[in-house]
Amino acid sequence: MLIGGYGFLGCNILKWADDNLVDIDFTVLSSIRTITNHEKFSCVKEEFFGDFGDDLFLKNVFLNNEYDYVFHCLTATTPVNSNTAIVRDIECNLINTIRLLEIIKNTNAILVFFSSGGAIYGNSEAIKHKVDDTPRPISSYGIVKNTIEHYIRMFNNLYGLRYLILRISNPYGYFHKSKTQGLINVAIAKCLKNEPIEIWGDGENVKDYIFSQDIPPIIFSLLREKIINTTLNIGSGEGTSINLILSLIKKIHPTLQVVYRESKSHDVKDFILDINPLKDFKPATPLVTGIVNTYEWYSNKNS
């Protein structure tokens, strides 16, 4: 099962599975009712459209179905808006996920939870973060993600729930939908519309970015190797400043307009993920290539 299957990361999982896997079918749970032809995937066996917070709806989805894996990549908030909607963040993300845990604790499914590689760690003296670093989230989004992680481990301890927690860095690439979250995608979408992009701060912040199509092969490689009941960073392991990213986009689209604004309190300033534990399961797409691929995807989408 893929919860949030027609969101940004969900669509990338389905796209990669369509292109590379022949032995897997997905049940997609999504609140999105209008699916474009651009988002049709042959690996989808069943679709359930409804409210993730509806306990009866969720139970009915699982009632007559048995799943090997439950991929949970649905979130109702972002670091940008979570601090102004804390109750909603808790209700939609934390409480609804606990309801999900209550259901799948009685199944044989392995839960794959998409956490955050930036929001959880927050700001600290160390820029490069290992999984066992002390979390210092500065947004409700990061606090809730961290809390969900603790509940997953608790369910593992109490009920034997098997899990894989993935702390994803800043993903960019295909099927992105947000108009405000995700620097690379937002910048490319803005420049193609001849609109300026606003940057919080001076643009010297260094962050870890990963191309969206590099995420699925890492996940399925980990699952094939039966790496479970652990938490892993998923990113490039490298830091790139906002200004450098903008300069790379300008090489493709020279008329990109940039407006610098005062930095926001919820924005983590600098972070790089330590991905050494991934060993052979590391991203394959260089940043320059990923940006070009993303630009071409937007251009083809709008043509």
Residue frames as qw, qx, qy, qz and C-alpha x, y, z in Angstrom:
[[0.000, 0.887, 0.463, 0.000, 0.00, 0.00, 0.00],
 [0.403, 0.169, 0.009, 0.899, 1.13, 3.52, -0.81],
 [0.148, -0.817, -0.494, 0.257, -0.43, 6.20, 1.41],
 [0.009, -0.834, 0.125, 0.537, -0.20, 9.60, -0.25],
 [0.708, 0.079, 0.592, 0.377, 0.41, 7.80, -3.52],
 [0.441, 0.702, 0.373, 0.416, -0.43, 10.69, -5.80],
 [0.242, -0.942, 0.071, 0.220, 1.69, 13.25, -3.98],
 [0.231, 0.846, -0.471, -0.099, 5.22, 14.25, -4.89],
 [0.187, -0.467, 0.864, -0.026, 7.15, 11.29, -3.47],
 [0.697, 0.175, 0.642, -0.266, 4.31, 8.84, -4.09],
 [0.700, 0.680, 0.015, -0.218, 4.22, 9.54, -7.82],
 [0.197, 0.733, -0.649, -0.053, 7.98, 9.14, -8.02],
 [0.461, -0.226, 0.845, -0.151, 7.74, 5.72, -6.39],
 [0.739, 0.417, 0.473, -0.236, 5.04, 4.66, -8.84],
 [0.510, 0.795, -0.258, -0.202, 6.95, 6.04, -11.84],
 [0.009, -0.608, 0.794, 0.008, 10.14, 4.23, -10.87],
 [0.578, -0.018, 0.788, -0.210, 8.23, 1.00, -10.14],
 [0.730, 0.590, 0.190, -0.288, 6.53, 1.19, -13.54],
 [0.446, 0.782, -0.425, -0.098, 9.89, 1.52, -15.26],
 [0.156, 0.570, -0.786, 0.182, 11.90, -0.97, -13.21],
 [0.340, -0.111, 0.856, -0.374, 9.74, -3.50, -11.35],
 [0.503, -0.002, -0.639, -0.582, 7.56, -6.25, -12.77],
 [0.487, -0.201, -0.843, 0.112, 6.71, -8.14, -9.60],
 [0.115, -0.299, -0.563, 0.762, 4.91, -5.52, -7.52],
 [0.106, -0.627, -0.553, -0.538, 1.41, -4.04, -7.51],
 [0.091, 0.028, -0.409, 0.907, 0.31, -1.04, -5.49],
 [0.164, -0.759, -0.628, -0.054, -2.84, -0.11, -3.69],
 [0.227, 0.270, -0.077, 0.932, -2.90, 3.69, -3.59],
 [0.226, -0.750, -0.574, 0.239, -4.64, 5.64, -0.84],
 [0.279, 0.107, 0.103, 0.949, -5.01, 9.29, -1.71],
 [0.121, 0.639, 0.490, -0.581, -7.19, 12.31, -1.02],
 [0.116, 0.420, -0.391, -0.811, -6.63, 13.55, -4.58],
 [0.641, 0.383, 0.617, -0.249, -9.64, 12.71, -6.75],
 [0.596, 0.783, -0.031, -0.174, -8.54, 14.25, -10.04],
 [0.658, -0.352, 0.523, 0.412, -5.65, 12.23, -11.47],
 [0.392, 0.730, -0.279, -0.485, -4.21, 13.53, -14.73],
 [0.934, 0.349, -0.078, -0.010, -3.15, 11.32, -17.60],
 [0.330, 0.714, -0.527, 0.322, 0.38, 12.35, -16.71],
 [0.266, -0.428, 0.723, -0.472, -0.04, 10.47, -13.44],
 [0.935, 0.029, -0.016, -0.354, -1.40, 7.11, -14.63],
 [0.055, -0.559, 0.826, -0.040, 0.73, 4.15, -13.59],
 [0.747, 0.066, -0.569, -0.339, 0.28, 0.55, -14.68],
 [0.377, 0.105, -0.830, 0.396, 1.62, -0.79, -11.38],
 [0.356, -0.087, 0.421, -0.830, -1.44, 0.57, -9.53],
 [0.145, -0.194, -0.961, -0.131, -3.84, -2.31, -8.84],
 [0.224, -0.722, -0.655, 0.003, -6.38, -0.53, -6.64],
 [0.120, 0.349, -0.102, 0.924, -7.20, 3.06, -5.73],
 [0.315, -0.666, -0.646, 0.197, -8.93, 4.32, -2.61],
 [0.120, 0.458, 0.014, 0.881, -9.87, 8.00, -2.45],
 [0.523, -0.718, -0.439, -0.135, -10.83, 9.33, 0.94],
 [0.214, -0.856, 0.263, -0.390, -9.83, 11.04, 4.16],
 [0.556, 0.263, -0.702, 0.358, -6.77, 9.55, 5.82],
 [0.125, -0.237, 0.570, -0.776, -8.21, 10.80, 9.10],
 [0.774, -0.116, -0.089, -0.616, -11.42, 8.77, 8.67],
 [0.348, -0.372, 0.839, -0.191, -10.85, 5.77, 10.94],
 [0.768, 0.254, 0.519, -0.278, -13.66, 3.72, 9.39],
 [0.646, 0.718, -0.188, -0.176, -12.44, 4.42, 5.86],
 [0.097, 0.671, -0.733, 0.057, -8.90, 3.39, 6.80],
 [0.527, -0.170, 0.795, -0.248, -10.06, 0.18, 8.49],
 [0.796, 0.444, 0.298, -0.286, -12.19, -0.74, 5.46],
 [0.462, 0.741, -0.467, -0.142, -9.18, -0.36, 3.16],
 [0.004, 0.480, -0.864, 0.149, -7.27, -2.91, 5.20],
 [0.738, -0.078, 0.441, -0.505, -10.28, -5.14, 5.92],
 [0.920, 0.277, 0.258, -0.100, -10.14, -7.33, 2.82],
 [0.605, 0.717, -0.293, 0.183, -6.56, -6.71, 1.80],
 [0.810, -0.485, 0.121, 0.308, -3.21, -8.01, 2.97],
 [0.374, 0.896, -0.208, 0.119, -0.13, -5.92, 2.27],
 [0.846, 0.025, -0.217, 0.486, 3.57, -6.75, 2.36],
 [0.382, -0.050, -0.151, 0.910, 4.54, -3.10, 2.78],
 [0.009, -0.903, -0.429, 0.025, 2.80, 0.09, 3.80],
 [0.450, 0.171, 0.030, 0.876, 4.59, 3.16, 2.44],
 [0.154, -0.855, -0.454, 0.199, 3.51, 6.24, 4.38],
 [0.421, 0.040, 0.130, 0.897, 4.54, 9.44, 2.60],
 [0.094, -0.762, -0.475, -0.429, 1.42, 11.51, 3.25],
 [0.314, -0.305, -0.395, 0.808, 1.70, 14.80, 5.12],
 [0.062, 0.828, 0.545, 0.119, -0.85, 17.56, 5.52],
 [0.171, -0.967, 0.026, 0.187, 1.60, 20.32, 6.39],
 [0.699, 0.489, -0.181, 0.489, 5.03, 21.68, 5.55],
 [0.535, -0.272, -0.315, 0.735, 7.74, 23.33, 7.66],
 [0.074, 0.269, 0.161, 0.947, 6.55, 26.62, 6.16],
 [0.445, -0.432, -0.246, -0.745, 2.95, 26.44, 7.41],
 [0.636, -0.284, -0.709, 0.106, 3.03, 24.03, 10.35],
 [0.294, -0.114, -0.498, 0.808, 3.89, 26.62, 13.01],
 [0.301, -0.009, 0.032, -0.953, 0.76, 28.59, 12.18],
 [0.789, -0.086, -0.286, -0.536, -1.42, 25.44, 12.18],
 [0.017, -0.404, 0.865, -0.296, -0.02, 23.41, 15.08],
 [0.628, 0.044, 0.599, -0.495, -3.29, 21.75, 16.11],
 [0.809, 0.474, -0.079, -0.339, -3.99, 20.76, 12.51],
 [0.363, 0.589, -0.721, 0.038, -0.43, 19.44, 12.21],
 [0.255, -0.246, 0.855, -0.379, -0.91, 17.23, 15.27],
 [0.711, 0.225, 0.447, -0.494, -4.39, 16.05, 14.31],
 [0.757, 0.561, -0.149, -0.301, -3.74, 15.37, 10.63],
 [0.512, 0.578, -0.630, 0.086, -0.23, 13.96, 10.82],
 [0.038, -0.359, 0.830, -0.425, 0.43, 12.61, 14.31],
 [0.594, 0.023, 0.578, -0.559, -2.95, 11.32, 15.46],
 [0.821, 0.401, -0.097, -0.394, -3.91, 9.93, 12.06],
 [0.482, 0.495, -0.722, 0.050, -0.59, 8.10, 11.83],
 [0.240, -0.238, 0.820, -0.461, -1.12, 6.57, 15.27],
 [0.777, 0.212, 0.280, -0.522, -4.50, 5.31, 14.05],
 [0.717, 0.506, -0.445, -0.178, -2.65, 3.72, 11.13],
 [0.140, 0.441, -0.841, 0.280, -0.18, 2.07, 13.52],
 [0.556, -0.069, 0.620, -0.549, -3.07, 0.63, 15.51],
 [0.851, 0.356, 0.013, -0.386, -4.35, -1.03, 12.35],
 [0.697, 0.527, -0.486, -0.004, -1.13, -2.40, 10.89],
 [0.233, -0.534, 0.743, -0.330, 0.23, -3.66, 14.23],
 [0.748, 0.012, 0.588, -0.308, -2.06, -6.67, 13.70],
 [0.816, 0.562, -0.049, -0.126, -0.80, -7.37, 10.17],
 [0.847, -0.154, 0.245, 0.445, 2.42, -8.71, 8.70],
 [0.454, 0.829, 0.098, 0.313, 3.13, -5.52, 6.78],
 [0.586, -0.202, -0.090, 0.779, 6.41, -3.63, 7.04],
 [0.055, 0.954, 0.260, -0.139, 5.86, 0.10, 7.52],
 [0.561, 0.158, 0.116, 0.804, 8.10, 2.42, 5.51],
 [0.117, -0.898, -0.351, 0.237, 7.75, 5.90, 7.00],
 [0.482, 0.534, 0.084, 0.689, 8.99, 9.01, 5.20],
 [0.424, -0.753, -0.254, 0.435, 10.39, 11.32, 7.85],
 [0.268, 0.954, -0.022, 0.134, 12.39, 14.53, 7.43],
 [0.811, 0.016, -0.123, 0.572, 16.14, 14.86, 7.13],
 [0.237, 0.449, -0.082, 0.857, 16.14, 18.60, 7.66],
 [0.438, -0.624, -0.099, -0.639, 13.25, 19.52, 9.93],
 [0.858, -0.425, -0.284, 0.045, 14.05, 16.89, 12.55],
 [0.714, -0.023, -0.227, 0.662, 17.68, 17.88, 13.11],
 [0.148, -0.961, -0.217, 0.081, 16.99, 21.62, 13.21],
 [0.299, 0.842, -0.290, 0.343, 19.79, 24.12, 13.77],
 [0.816, -0.538, 0.074, 0.197, 22.92, 23.07, 15.62],
 [0.189, -0.789, 0.476, 0.341, 26.68, 23.61, 15.55],
 [0.443, -0.114, 0.823, 0.336, 27.12, 20.44, 13.52],
 [0.465, 0.414, -0.256, -0.739, 26.07, 20.87, 9.90],
 [0.531, 0.171, -0.779, -0.288, 26.43, 17.21, 8.94],
 [0.641, -0.294, 0.371, -0.604, 23.98, 15.03, 10.83],
 [0.204, 0.095, -0.974, -0.021, 24.11, 11.39, 11.81],
 [0.536, -0.421, -0.601, -0.418, 20.93, 9.51, 12.64],
 [0.612, -0.464, -0.558, 0.313, 21.83, 9.32, 16.33],
 [0.170, 0.222, -0.150, 0.948, 22.33, 13.10, 16.61],
 [0.024, 0.462, 0.665, -0.586, 20.00, 14.79, 19.09],
 [0.148, 0.636, 0.580, 0.487, 16.95, 16.20, 17.24],
 [0.137, -0.416, -0.276, 0.856, 16.43, 19.95, 17.63],
 [0.196, 0.559, 0.655, 0.469, 13.39, 20.69, 15.44],
 [0.055, -0.228, -0.173, 0.957, 12.35, 24.32, 15.13],
 [0.458, -0.032, -0.339, -0.821, 9.01, 23.72, 13.42],
 [0.734, -0.046, 0.443, -0.513, 5.88, 21.82, 14.41],
 [0.829, 0.416, -0.294, -0.231, 6.43, 19.78, 11.25],
 [0.426, 0.470, -0.728, 0.260, 9.79, 18.55, 12.54],
 [0.340, -0.278, 0.677, -0.591, 8.48, 17.93, 16.06],
 [0.840, 0.121, 0.198, -0.491, 5.59, 15.84, 14.73],
 [0.761, 0.439, -0.475, -0.062, 7.83, 13.83, 12.41],
 [0.171, 0.433, -0.779, 0.420, 10.17, 13.11, 15.32],
 [0.545, -0.142, 0.546, -0.620, 7.25, 12.13, 17.56],
 [0.889, 0.248, -0.107, -0.371, 5.87, 9.76, 14.95],
 [0.538, 0.463, -0.689, 0.146, 9.28, 8.09, 14.79],
 [0.152, -0.308, 0.762, -0.549, 9.14, 7.49, 18.56],
 [0.752, 0.051, 0.321, -0.573, 5.66, 5.97, 18.32],
 [0.809, 0.382, -0.401, -0.198, 6.76, 3.67, 15.51],
 [0.333, 0.395, -0.789, 0.332, 9.62, 2.40, 17.67],
 [0.431, -0.175, 0.604, -0.647, 7.22, 1.99, 20.58],
 [0.863, 0.187, 0.036, -0.467, 4.88, -0.13, 18.44],
 [0.645, 0.431, -0.630, 0.046, 7.89, -2.20, 17.41],
 [0.035, 0.331, -0.786, 0.520, 8.78, -2.77, 21.05],
 [0.539, -0.018, 0.518, -0.664, 5.21, -3.53, 22.18],
 [0.813, 0.323, 0.287, -0.391, 3.76, -5.38, 19.19],
 [0.645, -0.113, 0.634, 0.411, 6.67, -6.36, 16.96],
 [0.503, 0.831, 0.178, -0.159, 5.68, -3.91, 14.21],
 [0.690, -0.048, 0.331, 0.642, 8.41, -4.02, 11.57],
 [0.172, 0.954, 0.154, -0.192, 9.45, -0.69, 10.13],
 [0.625, 0.108, 0.154, 0.758, 11.94, 1.34, 8.14],
 [0.044, -0.921, -0.216, 0.320, 12.19, 5.06, 8.92],
 [0.615, 0.314, 0.250, 0.679, 13.73, 7.19, 6.17],
 [0.145, -0.806, -0.136, 0.558, 14.83, 10.73, 6.91],
 [0.598, 0.556, 0.377, 0.437, 14.72, 12.29, 3.46],
 [0.303, -0.313, 0.030, 0.900, 16.78, 15.40, 2.66],
 [0.348, 0.570, 0.068, -0.741, 15.40, 18.09, 0.29],
 [0.548, 0.231, 0.749, 0.291, 13.91, 16.14, -2.63],
 [0.301, 0.600, -0.133, -0.729, 13.42, 17.74, -6.04],
 [0.141, -0.103, 0.879, 0.443, 12.37, 16.44, -9.42],
 [0.250, -0.217, -0.715, -0.616, 9.34, 14.99, -11.17],
 [0.402, -0.542, -0.711, -0.198, 5.67, 15.28, -10.09],
 [0.234, -0.206, -0.445, 0.840, 6.27, 18.17, -7.72],
 [0.060, -0.703, -0.635, -0.315, 3.07, 20.11, -6.95],
 [0.341, -0.746, -0.332, 0.466, 3.78, 22.67, -4.23],
 [0.343, 0.829, 0.132, 0.421, 4.08, 26.30, -5.29],
 [0.231, -0.900, 0.231, -0.289, 5.99, 27.31, -2.15],
 [0.715, -0.524, 0.463, -0.003, 7.94, 24.29, -0.83],
 [0.853, 0.095, 0.397, 0.325, 11.03, 22.92, -2.58],
 [0.131, -0.731, 0.225, 0.631, 13.65, 25.39, -3.79],
 [0.227, -0.199, 0.730, 0.613, 14.71, 23.76, -7.06],
 [0.177, 0.489, 0.821, 0.235, 11.23, 22.94, -8.29],
 [0.020, 0.862, 0.382, -0.333, 9.76, 26.29, -7.27],
 [0.163, -0.642, 0.316, 0.680, 12.62, 28.19, -8.91],
 [0.196, 0.004, 0.795, 0.574, 12.26, 26.29, -12.19],
 [0.114, 0.653, 0.747, 0.058, 8.47, 26.67, -12.22],
 [0.059, -0.844, -0.180, 0.502, 8.80, 30.40, -11.52],
 [0.174, -0.483, 0.469, 0.718, 11.37, 31.05, -14.23],
 [0.189, 0.232, 0.837, 0.458, 9.27, 29.25, -16.85],
 [0.014, 0.804, 0.594, 0.013, 6.43, 31.62, -15.95],
 [0.317, 0.521, -0.020, 0.793, 8.77, 34.64, -15.94],
 [0.516, -0.801, -0.144, -0.267, 8.06, 35.18, -12.26],
 [0.135, 0.646, -0.607, 0.442, 10.68, 36.03, -9.61],
 [0.768, -0.294, -0.558, 0.110, 11.53, 33.60, -6.84],
 [0.321, -0.830, 0.222, -0.399, 11.82, 34.86, -3.27],
 [0.714, 0.119, -0.580, 0.374, 14.79, 33.64, -1.23],
 [0.570, -0.809, -0.090, -0.108, 14.80, 33.87, 2.56],
 [0.663, -0.589, 0.234, 0.397, 18.14, 35.21, 3.73],
 [0.047, 0.777, -0.423, -0.464, 21.28, 35.82, 1.68],
 [0.858, 0.423, -0.192, -0.221, 21.22, 32.54, -0.22],
 [0.232, 0.603, -0.744, 0.170, 24.40, 31.21, 1.37],
 [0.744, -0.249, 0.488, -0.382, 22.57, 28.52, 3.36],
 [0.258, 0.363, -0.868, -0.220, 23.92, 25.06, 2.56],
 [0.767, -0.034, 0.409, -0.494, 21.53, 22.13, 2.33],
 [0.293, -0.145, 0.922, 0.206, 21.38, 18.54, 1.14],
 [0.635, 0.372, -0.063, -0.674, 19.37, 17.82, -2.03],
 [0.393, -0.071, 0.904, 0.151, 18.36, 14.53, -3.63],
 [0.364, 0.129, -0.537, -0.750, 16.80, 13.88, -7.04],
 [0.717, -0.065, 0.306, -0.622, 13.35, 12.33, -6.58],
 [0.900, 0.255, -0.268, -0.230, 13.98, 9.38, -8.90],
 [0.370, 0.438, -0.751, 0.327, 17.00, 8.36, -6.81],
 [0.452, -0.329, 0.534, -0.634, 14.82, 7.70, -3.77],
 [0.912, 0.021, 0.025, -0.410, 12.80, 4.62, -4.92],
 [0.797, 0.320, -0.500, 0.107, 15.78, 2.45, -5.93],
 [0.072, 0.430, -0.682, 0.588, 17.38, 3.12, -2.53],
 [0.649, -0.201, 0.358, -0.640, 14.19, 2.10, -0.75],
 [0.948, 0.131, -0.089, -0.277, 13.65, -1.11, -2.67],
 [0.583, 0.443, -0.619, 0.282, 17.31, -2.07, -2.42],
 [0.182, -0.387, 0.646, -0.633, 17.12, -1.70, 1.36],
 [0.792, -0.064, 0.264, -0.548, 13.95, -3.80, 1.52],
 [0.870, 0.312, -0.371, -0.096, 15.41, -6.50, -0.74],
 [0.422, 0.391, -0.681, 0.453, 18.35, -6.71, 1.64],
 [0.625, -0.544, -0.560, -0.018, 15.85, -7.02, 4.53],
 [0.297, 0.097, -0.364, 0.877, 17.18, -3.90, 6.25],
 [0.397, -0.662, -0.434, -0.464, 14.37, -3.12, 8.69],
 [0.623, -0.708, -0.300, 0.142, 13.73, -1.85, 12.23],
 [0.555, -0.239, 0.015, 0.797, 16.16, 1.00, 11.74],
 [0.159, 0.934, 0.187, -0.258, 16.31, 4.69, 10.87],
 [0.657, 0.037, 0.344, 0.670, 18.39, 5.96, 7.94],
 [0.087, 0.705, -0.078, -0.700, 19.27, 9.27, 6.33],
 [0.629, 0.427, 0.556, 0.336, 18.45, 9.42, 2.63],
 [0.121, 0.943, -0.014, -0.311, 20.19, 12.24, 0.80],
 [0.671, 0.684, -0.226, 0.178, 23.20, 13.15, -1.31],
 [0.800, -0.393, -0.088, 0.445, 25.59, 13.51, 1.63],
 [0.451, 0.148, 0.119, 0.872, 26.72, 16.79, 0.10],
 [0.028, -0.745, -0.395, 0.537, 25.86, 20.42, 0.81],
 [0.337, 0.382, 0.425, 0.748, 24.99, 22.99, -1.84],
 [0.010, -0.349, -0.288, 0.892, 24.22, 26.65, -1.25],
 [0.403, 0.707, 0.519, -0.262, 20.99, 28.21, -2.49],
 [0.177, 0.822, -0.229, -0.490, 22.98, 30.70, -4.58],
 [0.160, -0.341, 0.842, 0.386, 24.90, 27.92, -6.31],
 [0.379, 0.387, 0.841, -0.006, 21.64, 26.17, -7.17],
 [0.317, 0.832, 0.252, -0.379, 20.23, 29.39, -8.58],
 [0.029, 0.692, -0.521, -0.499, 23.36, 29.86, -10.68],
 [0.283, -0.043, 0.923, 0.257, 22.95, 26.34, -12.10],
 [0.372, 0.637, 0.660, -0.141, 19.36, 27.08, -13.04],
 [0.171, 0.853, -0.056, -0.489, 20.41, 30.38, -14.62],
 [0.189, -0.386, 0.751, 0.501, 22.76, 28.48, -16.92],
 [0.241, 0.339, 0.883, 0.216, 19.69, 26.76, -18.34],
 [0.027, 0.822, 0.523, 0.222, 17.32, 29.73, -18.04],
 [0.443, 0.133, -0.158, 0.872, 19.34, 32.98, -17.91],
 [0.185, -0.508, -0.142, -0.829, 16.33, 35.20, -17.18],
 [0.570, -0.477, -0.645, 0.178, 15.62, 33.68, -13.76],
 [0.096, -0.698, 0.106, -0.701, 14.71, 36.53, -11.39],
 [0.602, -0.264, -0.642, 0.395, 15.69, 36.35, -7.70],
 [0.237, -0.743, 0.039, -0.624, 14.40, 38.53, -4.84],
 [0.473, 0.021, -0.725, 0.501, 16.04, 38.20, -1.41],
 [0.491, -0.685, -0.180, -0.507, 13.89, 38.55, 1.70],
 [0.288, -0.571, 0.606, -0.472, 14.50, 38.40, 5.44],
 [0.330, 0.100, -0.939, 0.013, 15.05, 34.81, 6.63],
 [0.698, -0.410, -0.249, -0.532, 12.19, 32.91, 8.29],
 [0.391, -0.540, 0.624, -0.408, 12.35, 31.53, 11.83],
 [0.903, -0.018, 0.350, -0.248, 11.07, 28.09, 10.80],
 [0.774, 0.584, -0.245, 0.002, 13.71, 27.55, 8.13],
 [0.841, -0.385, 0.203, 0.322, 16.65, 25.30, 9.04],
 [0.079, 0.892, -0.293, -0.334, 19.74, 27.24, 8.00],
 [0.337, 0.582, -0.723, -0.159, 22.28, 24.56, 7.07],
 [0.779, -0.229, 0.547, -0.205, 22.23, 20.78, 7.00],
 [0.490, 0.429, -0.713, -0.258, 23.94, 17.86, 5.29],
 [0.916, -0.229, 0.127, -0.305, 23.00, 14.25, 5.95],
 [0.186, -0.498, 0.845, 0.053, 25.52, 11.61, 6.87],
 [0.876, 0.222, -0.078, -0.421, 24.66, 8.77, 4.47],
 [0.105, 0.533, -0.840, 0.008, 27.66, 6.54, 5.14],
 [0.515, -0.042, 0.800, -0.305, 25.42, 3.75, 6.57],
 [0.752, 0.483, 0.070, -0.443, 23.77, 3.47, 3.14],
 [0.584, -0.279, 0.681, 0.342, 26.97, 1.91, 1.79],
 [0.249, 0.043, 0.741, 0.622, 26.03, 0.76, -1.73],
 [0.104, 0.692, 0.710, 0.082, 22.57, 2.32, -1.67],
 [0.185, -0.528, -0.069, 0.826, 23.56, 5.89, -2.49],
 [0.468, 0.771, 0.217, -0.374, 22.01, 8.37, -4.96],
 [0.703, 0.112, 0.485, 0.507, 23.20, 8.09, -8.55],
 [0.342, 0.787, 0.351, 0.375, 22.18, 11.43, -10.08],
 [0.410, -0.067, -0.140, 0.899, 24.55, 14.43, -9.85],
 [0.062, 0.647, 0.411, -0.639, 22.89, 17.71, -8.91],
 [0.121, 0.424, -0.374, -0.816, 23.56, 19.33, -12.30],
 [0.143, -0.075, -0.889, -0.429, 21.96, 16.39, -14.13],
 [0.047, -0.502, -0.820, 0.272, 19.01, 16.33, -11.78],
 [0.099, 0.598, 0.169, -0.777, 18.33, 20.03, -12.29],
 [0.184, 0.264, -0.604, -0.729, 18.47, 19.64, -16.09],
 [0.132, -0.235, -0.948, -0.169, 16.12, 16.62, -15.91],
 [0.004, 0.578, 0.639, -0.507, 13.71, 18.57, -13.71],
 [0.139, 0.505, -0.136, -0.841, 13.76, 21.56, -16.05],
 [0.196, 0.093, -0.784, -0.581, 13.02, 19.30, -19.02],
 [0.065, -0.389, -0.911, 0.123, 10.18, 17.63, -17.12],
 [0.100, 0.628, 0.377, -0.673, 8.53, 20.99, -16.44],
 [0.157, 0.414, -0.417, -0.794, 9.08, 22.10, -20.03],
 [0.168, -0.073, -0.906, -0.381, 7.49, 18.92, -21.41],
 [0.019, -0.480, -0.801, 0.358, 4.64, 19.14, -18.92],
 [0.129, 0.666, 0.229, -0.698, 3.80, 22.68, -19.98],
 [0.002, 0.269, -0.612, -0.744, 4.26, 22.13, -23.71]]
